[in-house]
């Protein structure tokens, strides 16, 4: 594995690269790193692909601009396009997890000539609706806690997470995993609660993320902090205004969806299974796989099953 720096204007992006062949570019979510794709990099590089995984801006070894506006979907898709140009000769298959999934879905819309196929993990493609998701969340979670609403104020969440980075990451990773109690990350709390209130700190942590793995994440967030990663949540209303031209847009490229059946994202909208029809707005949808007993960190909790699902998609292109 090698590391390279890709520039997108004034932004420097740290990118891990393994293998040779057509490019697969992997985009992580919150609160993660390129390292979240380590199992996929090893697997797909052996299959004859050049596999790259970037630290999204705000994370790890990539630049961390201060303004919220630096983290809009347009900016992040521009970073993806820059990496595709630098490492893939202008073409790539995209894998994205958590926030990385909306990033790759929107990269396919904003830079269609660069994206040959796209797979989203944990977050299906959902076209822009009549109101932004943050405004919808204010309605859905009017009288109780929802972490994305808590993240909107600049400062409180940073202070909470940075007070003990290791405990914060363990609690978040565990509570959204398939090992957590049923309510997990979606436990009911009052609207004035904090993110980590009531979340368990498991000891030992489940085997899918060992002590050495955890240290990679802890070291990175102790060094870089949480402002950049949290700014992605704060930029959602900016996205709603900037991407008005994408209202109702469908994904045209071959597309695929993978998730854990116990992922808390599945129940974010009360009374609705967000995984019931993940290809509804994808014109060339190649199917979906829900992995049993697995939670949000699907490609780390179940790397073999995730790799098999993604390999099946890629081989059919």
Secondary structure, DSSP 8 states (H G I E B T S, - for coil): -EEEEEEETTEEEEEEEE-SSEEEEEE--TT--GGGGHHHHHHHHHTTEEEEEE--TTSTTS---SSGGGGSHHHHHHHHHHHHHHHHTT-EEEEEETHHHHHHHHHHHHTTTTEEEEEEESS------SS-HHHHHHHHTTTS--HHHHTTSTTHHHHHHHTSHHHHHHHHHHHTSTTS-SSGGG----TT--TTTT----SS--TTS-HHHHHHHHHHHHHH-SHHHHHHHHTHHHHHHHTGGGTT--EEEEEEEEEETT-GGGGSSTT--TTTTTTTTEEEEEEEEEETT--S-HHHHTHHHHHHHHHHHHHT-
